[in-house]
Amino acid sequence: MDISEWIEAIKSKTEEELSRINDSQALENLRVKILGKGGELTQLLRGMGSISPADRPRAGQMINAAREEILSLFSEQAKRLSLIERDRALKIETIDVTEPRPRHAFGSAHPVTLVLNEITECFVGLGFEVAEGPEIELDHYNFELLNLPANHPARDAQDTFYIDDHIVLRTHTSPVQARTMLTRKPPIRVICPGRVYRADEADATHSPVFHQMEGLVVDEDVTMADLRGTLDAFVRRLYGSDAATRFRPSFFPFTEPSAEVDITCAACRGSGCRVCKGTGWIEVLGCGMVNPKVLEMCGIDPARYTGFAFGIGLDRIASLRYGIADLRLLFECDARFLRQFR
């Protein structure tokens, strides 16, 4: 068989096998078989040495022409297969937009977030602004500017997480109040919501991380009556127009005088129940007039300005609002629990 017959045989074999190929991988395998380094047409080209010198130019031209023709056949087949495979993929990936699908489960705001938003809306409506600060705080802001100098006995009650001698995880959001007084001039009306940390054992009523919202008002002629009126408006907004407040004397280094505030039990409306232990009252927050020494340390003249401050435990408010008996439920991220607040 001369070289022209070999070439025709390879071309016929290639055309026949191309007609049976239906995927790109098989096409590539055939290309390597015919045109690769060890392919049939390549081997024919390497066998040129056995052809007489006079016939080599013609044989080379024939082989190169056959190679171009076969490459053209492969190119056409590759285009055809590309269209076929694209149509096949589109059929597999087609989405019927009219087909009913399972509904996605939607989350909800956390109960603490619900309470935070409601209380924030209440105080913003009373003319307060929202102020925020760092959770990793300097001892200077967390204690010293709040009338809690080094070795003050009240520091022991804070159960503080110390990062080093001068840096702590804030034990309350009061440092935001200190930062605000240092950077702004009266009148000041801010609320300071956020996470706080204390070294408590986790149980049904305690957590090492919890949420507070503290409020601060500093202006001329601010009195305890203003504090009482503000908190009464807040309690009526949160628990209804028939809710009442009761102030009991207390002590906080940051305020003087200071008070604990009780509200009418939301569960029994004051008649006495298990929630309020038969008293008809629930303790919800601490408050008082800003200590003049605190005002002075923060650069505000206590002879001209007075102020009041209060602190609300958001987790406690949420527990009372939604009847949550165990505080740990607020931090466990159990979807079964959270689904109740959609």
Phi and psi in degrees as a GROMACS rama.xvg file:
@    title "Ramachandran Plot"
@    xaxis  label "Phi"
@    yaxis  label "Psi"
@TYPE xy
-82.5831  177.052  ASP-2
-65.1111  -33.5251  ILE-3
-65.0716  -36.0325  SER-4
-69.5918  -38.1945  GLU-5
-60.9441  -43.6741  TRP-6
-64.1187  -45.619  ILE-7
-62.5756  -37.0861  GLU-8
-64.8638  -42.0142  ALA-9
-65.5065  -41.3119  ILE-10
-63.9372  -44.31  LYS-11
-62.9772  -42.7496  SER-12
-63.7426  -40.9406  LYS-13
-63.7936  -47.1184  THR-14
-60.7341  -40.1839  GLU-15
-65.0994  -45.1232  GLU-16
-71.3096  -33.9888  GLU-17
-61.4987  -35.7296  LEU-18
-66.3564  -20.9789  SER-19
-98.0105  -6.89454  ARG-20
-81.8113  136.803  ILE-21
-133.003  15.2982  ASN-22
-151.303  158.327  ASP-23
-66.3534  -33.3511  SER-24
-67.5777  -41.9469  GLN-25
-63.3606  -36.4396  ALA-26
-63.7354  -42.5134  LEU-27
-65.29  -40.151  GLU-28
-60.8528  -41.0476  ASN-29
-68.751  -38.5134  LEU-30
-60.0657  -44.1239  ARG-31
-63.4687  -38.8947  VAL-32
-64.0494  -35.6477  LYS-33
-94.0746  -44.7415  ILE-34
-112.316  -5.29952  LEU-35
-68.3695  -178.381  GLY-36
-59.2625  -34.3213  LYS-37
-105.147  15.5441  GLY-38
-69.9462  163.364  GLY-39
-63.0545  -44.328  GLU-40
-69.8363  -35.2029  LEU-41
-65.765  -40.1172  THR-42
-63.9619  -35.8094  GLN-43
-64.5179  -39.6636  LEU-44
-67.0499  -36.0216  LEU-45
-71.6413  -18.5624  ARG-46
-87.16  11.7587  GLY-47
-61.4871  -22.9536  MET-48
-65.1824  -22.756  GLY-49
-85.3501  -4.14602  SER-50
-94.0689  145.736  ILE-51
-62.0524  146.006  SER-52
-54.5721  -32.4816  PRO-53
-69.5176  -30.0663  ALA-54
-93.3002  -9.61028  ASP-55
-62.9012  -44.2906  ARG-56
-57.723  -45.524  PRO-57
-64.4987  -42.0035  ARG-58
-63.8589  -40.8579  ALA-59
-62.6329  -40.9791  GLY-60
-63.459  -40.0289  GLN-61
-65.6951  -43.2931  MET-62
-65.4313  -44.2676  ILE-63
-64.2288  -39.1366  ASN-64
-64.3469  -40.7577  ALA-65
-64.8456  -39.1628  ALA-66
-61.5073  -44.3448  ARG-67
-63.6374  -39.5043  GLU-68
-65.7113  -43.4183  GLU-69
-67.2383  -39.7062  ILE-70
-59.9676  -39.3995  LEU-71
-63.7889  -39.7356  SER-72
-63.0169  -42.2775  LEU-73
-64.2124  -40.8784  PHE-74
-62.7882  -43.8901  SER-75
-64.2925  -41.9358  GLU-76
-66.5084  -37.0195  GLN-77
-63.0434  -41.3497  ALA-78
-63.2043  -43.0463  LYS-79
-63.1969  -44.9732  ARG-80
-65.3165  -35.0912  LEU-81
-60.8713  -42.0046  SER-82
-66.8361  -41.5222  LEU-83
-62.8004  -45.7129  ILE-84
-68.4717  -33.5794  GLU-85
-65.1448  -44.7869  ARG-86
-62.9  -37.6493  ASP-87
-64.7373  -42.9057  ARG-88
-66.1181  -38.6351  ALA-89
-63.9763  -37.4525  LEU-90
-65.5442  -40.3865  LYS-91
-68.6433  -39.6009  ILE-92
-92.42  1.77464  GLU-93
-61.1761  133.956  THR-94
-109.538  123.646  ILE-95
-85.5613  103.97  ASP-96
-70.1872  -12.0845  VAL-97
-92.518  -7.09424  THR-98
-73.4413  130.165  GLU-99
-62.9466  135.299  PRO-100
-121.938  155.979  ARG-101
-61.8492  139.206  PRO-102
-73.1016  138.098  ARG-103
-72.213  142.535  HIS-104
-77.2335  128.638  ALA-105
-101.732  140.603  PHE-106
-81.5337  -172.182  GLY-107
-146.393  166.214  SER-108
-67.2111  142.239  ALA-109
-64.4836  147.766  HIS-110
-56.2452  -34.5402  PRO-111
-66.8922  -38.1949  VAL-112
-65.2383  -39.9417  THR-113
-60.023  -45.3209  LEU-114
-67.2511  -43.0234  VAL-115
-57.0034  -46.9026  LEU-116
-63.5554  -40.7766  ASN-117
-67.0448  -43.6667  GLU-118
-68.2157  -40.109  ILE-119
-59.6557  -45.1188  THR-120
-60.223  -39.3512  GLU-121
-61.8694  -50.5669  CYS-122
-74.1467  -32.6114  PHE-123
-62.1333  -36.9037  VAL-124
-65.034  -22.069  GLY-125
-91.8809  5.02985  LEU-126
99.4861  11.5165  GLY-127
-87.4344  154.985  PHE-128
-108.967  156.812  GLU-129
-93.4204  128.223  VAL-130
-122.427  143.762  ALA-131
-130.619  159.295  GLU-132
-151.669  177.453  GLY-133
-72.1189  147.559  PRO-134
-82.5726  -27.5686  GLU-135
-93.3859  112.409  ILE-136
-123.237  154.126  GLU-137
-76.3487  142.391  LEU-138
-53.8638  -33.8069  ASP-139
-57.3138  -44.3983  HIS-140
-83.016  -37.9894  TYR-141
-71.3253  -30.5283  ASN-142
-127.191  -57.563  PHE-143
-61.5536  -45.5409  GLU-144
-72.6062  -8.94056  LEU-145
-104.177  23.508  LEU-146
67.1215  34.5295  ASN-147
-125.973  72.5109  LEU-148
-68.8964  172.509  PRO-149
-54.6596  140.434  ALA-150
70.4513  8.63632  ASN-151
-66.7433  132.116  HIS-152
-61.8053  -26.1083  PRO-153
-68.2456  -18.7409  ALA-154
-64.4124  -31.0735  ARG-155
-61.8925  -31.0858  ASP-156
-75.1926  -10.8752  ALA-157
-81.9461  -21.7557  GLN-158
49.552  60.5329  ASP-159
-82.2711  143.398  THR-160
-87.7152  110.743  PHE-161
-95.4269  130.451  TYR-162
-85.3674  -43.8652  ILE-163
-149.671  -167.003  ASP-164
-63.8729  -20.1368  ASP-165
-122.043  -4.16491  HIS-166
-124.422  133.89  ILE-167
-135.092  162.797  VAL-168
-80.742  124.708  LEU-169
-56.7871  138.712  ARG-170
-92.9454  -8.05934  THR-171
-161.882  172.722  HIS-172
-93.9849  9.55865  THR-173
-59.843  -31.9333  SER-174
-57.8287  -25.9236  PRO-175
-66.2436  -36.0386  VAL-176
-64.4174  -43.3517  GLN-177
-61.4746  -44.8501  ALA-178
-62.0344  -38.0374  ARG-179
-65.7937  -44.514  THR-180
-65.4671  -30.8612  MET-181
-73.7224  -24.5328  LEU-182
-110.962  -7.56367  THR-183
-132.095  152.757  ARG-184
-98.3901  149.474  LYS-185
-60.5354  153.158  PRO-186
-76.8048  142.146  PRO-187
-123.68  129.571  ILE-188
-141.589  99.123  ARG-189
-133.721  152.335  VAL-190
-117.231  146.533  ILE-191
-128.448  89.4339  CYS-192
-86.789  154.934  PRO-193
162.308  175.205  GLY-194
-82.0155  144.775  ARG-195
-136.035  165.544  VAL-196
-137.208  135.096  TYR-197
-145.697  150.523  ARG-198
-79.8863  64.5522  ALA-199
-99.8572  150.82  ASP-200
-75.449  137.081  GLU-201
-74.0117  125.354  ALA-202
-149.817  -164.405  ASP-203
-65.3642  -23.5103  ALA-204
-123.276  1.25229  THR-205
-135.203  151.636  HIS-206
-151.037  144.079  SER-207
-71.0112  -14.9759  PRO-208
-130.923  131.602  VAL-209
-151.658  -175.678  PHE-210
-124.523  138.692  HIS-211
-130.071  157.966  GLN-212
-133.874  119.885  MET-213
-110.89  149.544  GLU-214
-123.968  150.24  GLY-215
-142.878  133.042  LEU-216
-129.157  127.593  VAL-217
-133.136  124.789  VAL-218
-166.383  179.355  ASP-219
-76.1088  139.38  GLU-220
63.1635  29.6864  ASP-221
-78.4102  132.383  VAL-222
-126.273  174.056  THR-223
-63.3493  -29.0556  MET-224
-64.5168  -36.406  ALA-225
-64.6484  -40.6411  ASP-226
-61.125  -46.7725  LEU-227
-62.7369  -43.7071  ARG-228
-63.8619  -39.4626  GLY-229
-63.989  -46.2904  THR-230
-70.63  -33.9322  LEU-231
-62.4066  -42.3553  ASP-232
-63.8642  -40.7555  ALA-233
-62.5101  -47.388  PHE-234
-65.1505  -41.2786  VAL-235
-65.5729  -35.9032  ARG-236
-65.9776  -38.1022  ARG-237
-83.5015  -36.5835  LEU-238
-120.277  1.31631  TYR-239
109.631  159.302  GLY-240
-67.2234  -19.3543  SER-241
-90.8973  0.310109  ASP-242
-74.2853  138.874  ALA-243
-119.786  161.899  ALA-244
-118.37  154.189  THR-245
-136.385  125.79  ARG-246
-98.9599  131.83  PHE-247
-122.138  134.787  ARG-248
-57.3088  142.261  PRO-249
-150.753  -169.242  SER-250
-139.777  129.447  PHE-251
-138.248  134.44  PHE-252
-59.2303  -26.8057  PRO-253
-77.919  -25.1226  PHE-254
-126.874  153.476  THR-255
-162.116  112.372  GLU-256
-74.7411  165.413  PRO-257
-124.572  158.692  SER-258
-151.547  150.1  ALA-259
-96.2393  141.333  GLU-260
-114.76  125.764  VAL-261
-105.23  151.363  ASP-262
-125.513  160.337  ILE-263
-56.0901  131.017  THR-264
-57.1384  124.012  CYS-265
-71.3337  -21.3775  ALA-266
-78.4466  -41.9231  ALA-267
-114.606  -0.246234  CYS-268
55.6984  34.0019  ARG-269
96.9833  -1.69349  GLY-270
-83.8765  -13.7698  SER-271
101.067  124.96  GLY-272
-155.424  -175.697  CYS-273
-64.9359  -36.7692  ARG-274
-61.895  -45.5311  VAL-275
-95.8867  8.46967  CYS-276
56.6441  37.2478  LYS-277
79.5532  0.646069  GLY-278
-87.4973  -23.3548  THR-279
84.2021  0.35491  GLY-280
-128.98  149.059  TRP-281
-127.961  129.237  ILE-282
-77.2566  130.358  GLU-283
-126.06  -24.4176  VAL-284
-161.881  166.617  LEU-285
-117.272  153.454  GLY-286
-159.445  -178.603  CYS-287
161.343  177.726  GLY-288
-83.3201  135.352  MET-289
-59.6521  128.488  VAL-290
-58.6092  128.188  ASN-291
-54.0148  -31.5634  PRO-292
-64.8636  -36.2865  LYS-293
-65.8098  -44.2064  VAL-294
-58.3942  -43.832  LEU-295
-64.9162  -43.3511  GLU-296
-64.4391  -26.581  MET-297
-93.8181  9.97608  CYS-298
82.8062  21.3577  GLY-299
-113.472  133.176  ILE-300
-72.0971  109.793  ASP-301
-71.0744  -14.2561  PRO-302
-75.9188  -22.5388  ALA-303
-104.586  -36.4678  ARG-304
-115.495  147.584  TYR-305
-129.262  170.993  THR-306
-163.213  167.393  GLY-307
-131.372  157.4  PHE-308
-140.95  155.132  ALA-309
-149.881  156.56  PHE-310
-134.59  128.194  GLY-311
-116.551  130.485  ILE-312
-83.559  106.89  GLY-313
-65.4896  -35.3789  LEU-314
-65.2697  -38.0822  ASP-315
-67.1604  -42.6573  ARG-316
-60.6598  -43.7144  ILE-317
-63.3462  -40.9985  ALA-318
-63.4775  -42.0304  SER-319
-68.5514  -40.6906  LEU-320
-63.9056  -42.284  ARG-321
-108.204  8.20158  TYR-322
65.8782  39.888  GLY-323
-90.2101  114.525  ILE-324
-82.3053  -25.9227  ALA-325
-120.537  116.422  ASP-326
-60.5463  -26.6673  LEU-327
-64.2489  -24.4565  ARG-328
-61.1846  -26.8247  LEU-329
-72.3387  -16.0697  LEU-330
-117.969  0.34557  PHE-331
-91.7867  -8.55714  GLU-332
55.9513  37.2928  CYS-333
-80.3719  116.852  ASP-334
-60.5429  -31.8161  ALA-335
-64.6307  -37.003  ARG-336
-72.7469  -45.3365  PHE-337
-69.7388  -27.3178  LEU-338
-62.4314  -19.7375  ARG-339
-69.8541  -14.0264  GLN-340
-108.354  20.8792  PHE-341
